Amino acid sequence: MIIRCGDYEVLESGSVTALKDCPLEFIFSADSGIGHFKIVFADDPAYDGPAVNVERAQTCITIHMVNANNAFGGCPDEPFELCEYNGRRLFFTFRIYASASTKEKLLHYTWLLL
């Protein structure tokens, strides 16, 4: 089955509960040439609201999700382009549900190809 969303093809989609102080890791197969992605959640009073910062290294791309504490869910306006995967552009989009009073965050995610 192939799932499309506009011009994008859905590579993978799912949900995961992130535990407090435990980064999530998405590890791609060794032959993909990508390595892995790490998602780190943090609260930072220096930011007025939620923010997403992407840090790129040789074998790992780290996505820092700052102040993701919206019980009604929060997400970016557009998918993030991260790298090339099997000759296609790989994007990541998500929605996070959490509140400042809980330790866990619910992440709905989708990996997209263009």
C-alpha positions, 0 to 999 in steps of 0.5 A: 500500500502507498499512502499519499498526502498531496505531493508527499508519500508517507514513508512511516507514521505512528505515535509514541509516548516520550518519557521525561528526560528520555530522548526518542531515537529513530534508527534507520537501517545501516544501508540507508546511509542516514544514521539516526534521528534523535528527538529531545524535549526541553523546557526553556524560559528563554523562549516565549513559546514552543520552538523547534531547532534542528542540529545536524551531525555526521551520523545523527540529526537531533531535533530539539523540541522546546516548550512543547507543553500544549494539552490541545496539541502543537505542530509546525506549519510545514514539514521539516526537510531533513536529508536525502533518503534513497534519492528522495527528500525526507521530511518530518512532521509531527503533533505533540500533546502534553501539559506542563504538569505531566512528565510524558509527551504524546508524539504523533509523527509522520516521515514523508518523501518527496 
